[in-house]
Amino acid sequence: MPSRPPDLPAAEPVLTDGQKLIELILGSEDWIHRQVERVDIQPTGDTIHRVSMDLTVPAGLALAGSRGAVVVPVTLLQKGPLSCFTVVGPEELPVPLLETDANSRLSATFLRALAAATYGYSAAQEPIEVGLLITDIVSSDQRRGRLATERLRRFLADRPTGPVDQVEVATFFSMAEVFSRCFLMAIELDASLVGRRCVVKFSHLDTRNDPHDRPRYEMSWDLEHFGVAGSYHFELLSPQLLEITSLTLTEVTGSEVHRTAAELPSVGVSTGHLAARPRARLSAAAVVVGLVPRRYGVVSQSFAVAWLVAATLAVVVLGRTLRDVWLPGAVVAPTTAAILSAAGAIVLTWIARTPEDRIVAAVLRRPRRHLVGAGALLILAGLYMAVPVPEPVRSVGWWALLLAAAGVATAATVHRRRSRPRRSG
Amino acid sequence: MLDTYGNGMDRTNGRAVSRMGADNTGPAIADYLEPPGPDVARFVYRGRTGALVGLSAGIKDVAEARKVVASLRAKAAALT
């Protein structure tokens, strides 16, 4: 039998696709250098996630794709239809995304190799049930996938094996459960890009819901893909009429929690940027952005008008009292009622002076209520002035209007104070 | 130990939290850790991306997470 000459380099072991996928997925931070995620809030209130990945496909781990191309698993995405999804590769050119069947085959190959590594058997010793159940996990809908995961758990628990690490077993089944909910997003890149640094970008729509009515607002995103790359960057441009007061990223690895906060100026900013280096491949994270209404437009107008109306009605009540003392019997000009009603109508026009999305509309709900209250009181005062209500009921009516205006002004002041977080220290 | 998404108890104590996204059956990561304050409404976007491992994998900390990944990679590399 001929022997290899001693001066030749040792031959690289040939890895199976399963081994390559384990290296690519579990060791993704070695070849995905940076992940930049920008969140754009649309006028409808929906958000578009634009993710950019800076990566180098390792030469030894390239998976054969169609002619002249390699398959690259990039991230995990929830099963189900994706909206507004686009993916582009180098030079901003679209790149092919593997279809469901091909993605499922890749996912199954990964999980079967991982099961073999976890339970310590070779590919030839793999029970046929494992392959069938894993295929069911990755290719079925979420409910059936979860059932298949449980059947696989019971099958492997009942099967006699050698000593296994229970944390590795739990990790494997956690991954199987993830693959019952998600699919492996894999793209094809030109084979000439293997070993070369390149950028892949993808974007998708995120759903939304009607927000609540509170003085301050937070937006929170789950970043389950946080640990994919060597470093992670998050960027958010605040909706108009809102400003960012805080931006924190909380990394979770098992039960260990680590928080990173962006340094922002005290005045609030429109664009928040935060960078973090994941501590482990299995880390997930959440980013929370603190938002407050920007003090201009309807926000400032509602506050100012509420107090202006209260002051106007206070002047009316005071004027009536002084008139009774100094000029009894004097009458007010008949145009005053029309002026008050017109002022109320002008105040109400501030309600919608700028275009906005649904989130901003919700944020402005309370200031607008104050504005509506103030404008309505002015119109009511004008109407009340035009109606010949006898004394002393007339005076009581003016006092009631004044108290209502003071109530609206107080509510506007309380909202204004609470719409800024208290600064400690 | 933090619970798995979708199976966890709501720990937001009735605070104002809007849940969004495909998997909106359980609390989001941020709500587990720190629910919003009394004057704050939080809009939770769950997103479409998935974690490689759920929060119930039994992993204690960063060191154990790194150890289990390194061990699985080594065992996979040794597969025949």
Interface residues (C-beta under 8 A of the other chain):
Chain A: L15 T16 G18 Q19 I22 E23 I25 L26 G27 T47 H49 T75 L76 L77 Q78 G80 L82 A113 L114 A116 A117 T118 G120 S122 A123 D165 Q166 V167 E168 A170 T171 F172 S174 M175 E177 V178 R181 C182 H204 D206 T207 R208 N209 D210 P211 H212 D213 R214 P215 R216 Y217 E218 M219 S220 W221 D222 L223 E224 H225 F226 G227 T250 V252 T253 G254 S255 E256 V257 R279 A280 R281 L282 S283 A284 A285 A286 V287 V288 G290 I359 R418 S419
Chain B: M1 L2 T4 A16 S18 R19 M20 G21 A22 D23 A28 I29 A30 D31 L33 E34 P36 G37 D39 V40 A41 R42 F43 V44 Y45 R46 G47 R48 T49 G50 A51 L52 V53 G54 L55 S56 A57 G58 I59 K60 D61 V62 E64 A65 R66 V68 V69 S71 L72 R73 K75 A76 A77 L79 T80
